[in-house]
Amino acid sequence: MRDLSNLHTFRLPAQCFDFVEITHTDDLTTLQPREPWYLLGEGSNTAFIEDFQGTIIHNALKGIQVDELPEFFRVTVAGGENWHALVSELRSKDINGLENLALIPGSVGAAPVQNIGAYGVEVSQFIELVTAWDVEKRHWAYFTPSDCEFEYRDSIFKQTPGRWFITEVSFLLPKKWQPVTHYAPLNELSAPVTAQAVFDKVIETRQRKLPDPAVTPNAGSFFKNPVVSIEHLKALEAKLPGLVSYPVSDSSVKLAAGWLIDKLGLKSLSVGDVGVNPQQALVLINSGQAQGSDLVALAQEIQDRVYDVTGVTLEPEVRLVGAHGLIDL
């Protein structure tokens, strides 16, 4: 058995039956994991609810290559590299585009799985190619952006968990850079806006609003921002004045899940040592010796109370892993 408490940022007590660390792509061609298995990067979007009765396959692949093209920089990165370290290194090289995604915890290999995004930018905008090993059918696969089936916090990799071990992600970052600043607080930056200014503001904002997982165990934003129809929005606005929403299409909008949790007075909720973060209601925190059952119970209570008032079902963004794999609330 292998202790998992330090391999996921919520730091719940859990173990796994077997553990395999992938440090070279050749390791994958001989891989024969005990079923069930779970693919793990830095554990920043995973919470192990109980002991896992199979194999954890940990992505420890390293390497970054930058190639200059006439109109782009092609950046090819191994899946086990730290995401924020990549963004910081590119910023130091004056290669721009990812600065809105600074300080997002996790690995590069996890970025396309969740289609990570922040402040008006999603990683799918820059992905050229994803290379992955098919753990089930034991062959290499190469995914263009359309192959990835990217949606809001979703992809083919998330839809088929455990199948694709992402070894490498290739990004195309345009040399003709334009800032994306329509989300607060980036819209407060003084013109002319530089990539460094965006980078610094994103980091300052995230550090102010979100707890550091190294200090206070958490898995970042626990719930997705729900998408509802315009008609549903209008009904909610009559009930909840000041409701925060963002347009998605002509017929739908995205609601701020954290605002809903806060507005409904749920910041004081806790179960055992799991509670709602007082600075950002979208984040659930481990304040001590939390158990997986505490996290599940609190998340379900938040879901129930939000649904009772709004008719909106909050879906977890964090992947919850039970004894035999992913579980639903």
SVG drawing of the C-alpha trace seen along z (x, -y; Angstrom):
<svg xmlns="http://www.w3.org/2000/svg" viewBox="-39 -54 53 60">
<polyline fill="none" stroke="black" stroke-width="0.4" points="0.0,0.0 1.2,-3.6 0.1,-6.7 -1.7,-9.2 -2.3,-12.0 0.7,-14.0 -0.1,-13.3 -3.3,-15.3 -3.7,-18.9 -6.8,-18.2 -4.6,-15.9 -7.3,-13.5 -6.1,-10.2 -6.0,-7.5 -3.8,-4.8 -3.6,-2.8 -2.9,0.8 -0.1,0.2 1.8,-2.9 3.7,-3.3 5.7,-6.4 6.2,-7.2 9.5,-9.0 10.1,-8.0 7.7,-7.3 9.2,-3.8 7.8,-3.0 4.3,-3.1 4.8,-0.4 5.5,2.2 2.9,0.9 0.4,3.5 -1.4,1.9 -3.6,3.7 -7.2,2.8 -8.8,0.4 -6.2,-2.3 -6.2,-6.1 -4.0,-8.6 -2.5,-11.2 -0.6,-14.4 0.0,-16.8 -3.3,-15.9 -4.6,-19.5 -8.0,-18.6 -8.4,-15.2 -9.6,-14.2 -9.1,-10.7 -12.3,-10.0 -11.2,-6.5 -8.5,-3.9 -8.1,-3.1 -8.1,0.6 -6.0,0.4 -3.0,-1.3 -2.1,-4.9 -0.2,-5.8 1.8,-9.0 2.9,-11.3 6.5,-12.4 7.6,-13.2 9.8,-16.3 11.0,-18.5 10.2,-21.8 11.1,-22.7 10.6,-26.0 10.7,-26.4 10.4,-29.7 8.2,-29.9 7.5,-32.9 4.2,-33.8 4.2,-31.6 6.2,-30.0 5.7,-26.3 6.1,-25.1 6.2,-21.4 6.0,-20.3 6.0,-17.0 2.9,-16.1 4.6,-16.0 5.8,-19.6 4.3,-22.0 1.8,-24.3 2.6,-27.6 6.3,-27.0 5.7,-26.7 3.7,-29.9 6.5,-31.7 9.3,-30.4 7.5,-31.6 6.8,-35.0 10.5,-35.3 11.2,-34.5 8.6,-37.1 6.4,-34.4 2.9,-35.5 -0.6,-34.1 -0.8,-32.0 -0.5,-34.8 -4.2,-34.8 -3.7,-31.2 -0.9,-31.9 -0.9,-30.3 -3.4,-27.6 -2.2,-24.5 -1.5,-21.2 0.5,-19.6 0.7,-20.4 -0.8,-17.0 -3.9,-17.8 -4.5,-21.1 -6.2,-19.7 -8.2,-17.2 -10.0,-20.0 -9.6,-22.5 -8.4,-24.8 -9.4,-28.5 -9.4,-31.8 -10.1,-35.4 -11.5,-34.9 -8.9,-32.5 -9.0,-28.7 -6.0,-26.6 -7.7,-25.0 -7.2,-28.3 -3.5,-27.5 -3.2,-23.7 -1.9,-22.4 -1.5,-18.7 -1.9,-16.4 0.2,-13.2 -1.2,-10.3 -0.7,-6.7 -3.9,-4.6 -3.6,-2.6 -6.6,-0.4 -5.6,0.5 -1.8,0.0 -0.9,-2.3 0.1,-6.0 -2.6,-8.5 -2.3,-12.1 -5.1,-14.6 -5.7,-17.8 -7.9,-20.4 -11.0,-19.1 -10.2,-15.6 -10.0,-16.8 -13.7,-17.7 -13.0,-20.7 -15.9,-22.3 -16.2,-24.3 -14.0,-22.4 -14.4,-19.3 -12.6,-17.2 -12.5,-13.7 -9.9,-12.9 -12.2,-13.8 -15.1,-12.0 -13.1,-8.7 -11.2,-8.8 -8.3,-6.4 -7.8,-5.8 -5.4,-8.5 -2.1,-9.1 -1.0,-12.5 2.7,-12.5 3.1,-15.8 1.2,-18.9 2.2,-21.2 1.1,-24.8 1.1,-27.5 1.5,-31.0 1.1,-33.8 3.8,-36.5 1.1,-39.1 -0.1,-39.3 -3.3,-41.0 -4.3,-41.2 -7.5,-39.6 -8.7,-41.9 -12.5,-42.0 -12.9,-40.1 -12.5,-41.9 -10.0,-42.8 -8.0,-42.8 -10.3,-45.4 -8.9,-47.8 -5.3,-47.7 -4.1,-51.0 -3.4,-51.1 -1.2,-50.2 -1.6,-46.8 1.5,-44.5 1.7,-40.7 3.7,-41.2 1.0,-43.4 -1.6,-40.8 0.6,-38.1 1.3,-40.1 -2.4,-41.0 -3.6,-37.4 -1.1,-36.2 -1.9,-39.0 -5.6,-38.3 -5.4,-34.5 -3.1,-34.8 -5.5,-37.2 -8.7,-35.2 -7.5,-31.6 -5.8,-29.7 -2.4,-28.2 -2.8,-24.4 0.7,-24.1 -0.7,-26.0 -4.4,-25.2 -5.2,-21.9 -7.8,-22.4 -8.4,-21.5 -9.1,-24.9 -12.6,-25.7 -14.7,-22.8 -17.8,-23.4 -18.2,-24.4 -20.0,-27.6 -23.4,-26.3 -24.8,-27.2 -28.5,-28.1 -30.9,-29.5 -31.7,-33.1 -35.2,-32.4 -33.9,-30.7 -31.5,-33.6 -34.4,-36.1 -36.4,-34.1 -33.4,-34.0 -32.6,-37.7 -36.1,-38.5 -35.3,-36.3 -31.6,-37.1 -30.9,-40.8 -27.3,-41.3 -26.8,-37.8 -23.5,-37.5 -23.5,-35.9 -21.5,-35.8 -22.8,-35.3 -22.2,-32.0 -24.4,-32.2 -27.6,-34.0 -29.6,-31.6 -27.5,-30.7 -25.4,-32.3 -22.8,-31.0 -23.6,-31.8 -21.0,-32.5 -21.3,-29.4 -19.2,-31.1 -21.6,-34.0 -24.6,-31.7 -23.0,-29.9 -22.1,-33.2 -25.4,-34.8 -27.3,-31.9 -25.3,-32.3 -23.4,-29.0 -19.9,-30.3 -20.3,-29.2 -21.0,-25.6 -18.7,-22.8 -18.7,-19.1 -16.0,-17.8 -12.8,-19.5 -14.1,-20.4 -15.5,-23.9 -16.2,-26.6 -13.3,-29.0 -14.4,-32.4 -12.5,-34.4 -13.8,-32.5 -16.9,-30.4 -16.2,-28.3 -13.3,-26.7 -13.7,-24.0 -10.8,-23.6 -9.4,-20.9 -8.8,-22.8 -7.2,-19.9 -7.9,-16.1 -10.6,-16.0 -12.0,-12.7 -13.3,-11.9 -16.8,-11.4 -16.7,-14.9 -16.0,-16.4 -18.7,-14.4 -21.3,-15.3 -20.5,-19.1 -20.5,-19.1 -23.9,-17.4 -25.3,-19.8 -24.2,-22.8 -25.7,-21.1 -29.0,-20.5 -29.3,-24.0 -28.4,-25.8 -30.8,-23.6 -33.7,-24.2 -33.5,-28.0 -32.4,-28.2 -33.3,-24.9 -29.6,-24.8 -27.5,-21.7 -23.9,-22.5 -21.5,-19.9 -18.1,-19.3 -15.1,-20.4 -12.8,-18.4 -12.6,-14.6 -13.6,-12.5 -11.9,-9.1 -13.4,-6.3 -12.2,-2.7 -12.8,-1.6 -12.5,-4.9 -14.4,-8.1 -17.6,-8.7 -20.5,-11.1 -22.1,-13.1"/>
</svg>
